[in-house]
């Protein structure tokens, strides 16, 4: 049986940085991105990882980011927050492509 998980809302992003973006610049951008969790109240957690190529299914995306918000409304507040808008402007010139998935968390329980 499924049930919504306390109104939590998640945003998953896949990035492929442009080849000409230096690794140290990518690191700087990620550090700045991670700080948004300290600046936007509705952003309750921020996680990231790099693709480890276990299968050749990454479609050239190199980084994944997972953001959790207290609600869909909190995610909407994040989208227009000045710190997020500023970060987007810094990031955009360095991205070759991006995929974004937003979803409400659903918990599944065994039916017994």
LOTORLUM-303709 format. One line per field, with one value per residue (C-alpha): residue number from 1; x, y, z. Coordinates in nm, 2 decimals, decimal comma, always signed. Example, Ala and Ser with C-alpha at 12.3 -4.5 7.8 and 13.67 -1.06 7.14 Angstrom:
num	c(1; 2)
xx	c(+1,23; +1,37)
yy	c(-0,45; -0,11)
zz	c(+0,78; +0,71)
This chain:
num	c(1; 2; 3; 4; 5; 6; 7; 8; 9; 10; 11; 12; 13; 14; 15; 16; 17; 18; 19; 20; 21; 22; 23; 24; 25; 26; 27; 28; 29; 30; 31; 32; 33; 34; 35; 36; 37; 38; 39; 40; 41; 42; 43; 44; 45; 46; 47; 48; 49; 50; 51; 52; 53; 54; 55; 56; 57; 58; 59; 60; 61; 62; 63; 64; 65; 66; 67; 68; 69; 70; 71; 72; 73; 74; 75; 76; 77; 78; 79; 80; 81; 82; 83; 84; 85; 86; 87; 88; 89; 90; 91; 92; 93; 94; 95; 96; 97; 98; 99; 100; 101; 102; 103; 104; 105; 106; 107; 108; 109; 110; 111; 112)
xx	c(+0,00; +0,13; +0,11; +0,26; +0,57; +0,47; +0,44; +0,81; +0,91; +1,22; +1,41; +1,66; +1,90; +2,14; +2,42; +2,66; +2,92; +3,07; +3,41; +3,58; +3,47; +3,78; +3,74; +3,83; +3,55; +3,31; +3,42; +3,36; +3,02; +2,92; +3,05; +2,83; +2,54; +2,57; +2,55; +2,20; +2,08; +2,21; +2,03; +1,69; +1,48; +1,25; +1,55; +1,59; +1,87; +2,11; +2,31; +2,53; +2,74; +2,94; +2,85; +3,07; +3,00; +2,89; +2,67; +2,70; +2,36; +2,46; +2,40; +2,70; +2,56; +2,84; +2,68; +2,35; +2,20; +1,91; +1,73; +1,46; +1,20; +0,94; +0,66; +0,59; +0,53; +0,88; +1,03; +0,84; +0,98; +1,33; +1,29; +1,25; +1,48; +1,75; +2,04; +1,90; +1,84; +2,20; +2,34; +2,15; +2,30; +2,65; +2,59; +2,40; +2,71; +2,89; +2,61; +2,59; +2,27; +2,05; +1,76; +1,53; +1,27; +1,04; +0,83; +0,64; +0,78; +0,57; +0,62; +0,52; +0,42; +0,38; +0,02; -0,02)
yy	c(+0,00; +0,34; +0,66; +1,01; +1,06; +1,36; +1,61; +1,59; +1,69; +1,59; +1,74; +1,52; +1,69; +1,53; +1,76; +1,73; +2,01; +2,15; +2,00; +2,34; +2,39; +2,33; +2,07; +2,33; +2,55; +2,26; +2,21; +2,58; +2,56; +2,25; +2,40; +2,71; +2,49; +2,29; +2,61; +2,68; +2,44; +2,70; +2,99; +2,85; +2,75; +2,51; +2,32; +2,05; +1,84; +1,85; +1,55; +1,49; +1,23; +1,17; +0,89; +0,58; +0,42; +0,07; +0,04; +0,25; +0,40; +0,75; +0,91; +1,14; +1,29; +1,32; +1,45; +1,39; +1,62; +1,53; +1,81; +1,76; +2,02; +2,04; +2,07; +2,14; +2,50; +2,50; +2,39; +2,68; +2,92; +2,79; +2,84; +3,22; +3,26; +3,52; +3,29; +3,02; +3,26; +3,40; +3,05; +2,95; +3,25; +3,13; +2,77; +2,80; +2,89; +2,58; +2,32; +2,13; +1,96; +1,90; +1,68; +1,77; +1,54; +1,67; +1,43; +1,39; +1,11; +0,80; +0,53; +0,17; -0,07; -0,44; -0,56; -0,83)
zz	c(+0,00; -0,08; +0,12; +0,08; +0,30; +0,52; +0,23; +0,14; -0,21; -0,40; -0,69; -0,88; -1,13; -1,37; -1,51; -1,79; -1,77; -2,08; -2,18; -2,15; -1,79; -1,58; -1,30; -1,03; -1,16; -1,14; -0,78; -0,70; -0,85; -0,66; -0,33; -0,40; -0,49; -0,17; +0,03; -0,08; +0,19; +0,44; +0,27; +0,17; +0,46; +0,27; +0,13; +0,40; +0,25; -0,04; -0,17; -0,48; -0,64; -0,96; -1,20; -1,14; -1,48; -1,35; -1,66; -1,97; -1,92; -1,80; -2,14; -2,07; -1,75; -1,49; -1,17; -0,99; -0,73; -0,49; -0,31; -0,05; +0,04; +0,31; +0,06; -0,31; -0,20; -0,05; -0,38; -0,55; -0,30; -0,37; -0,74; -0,69; -0,39; -0,48; -0,38; -0,62; -0,90; -0,86; -0,86; -1,18; -1,36; -1,26; -1,35; -1,68; -1,90; -1,78; -1,85; -2,18; -2,07; -1,77; -1,67; -1,38; -1,21; -0,94; -0,73; -0,41; -0,19; -0,17; +0,08; +0,00; +0,28; +0,26; +0,24; +0,50)
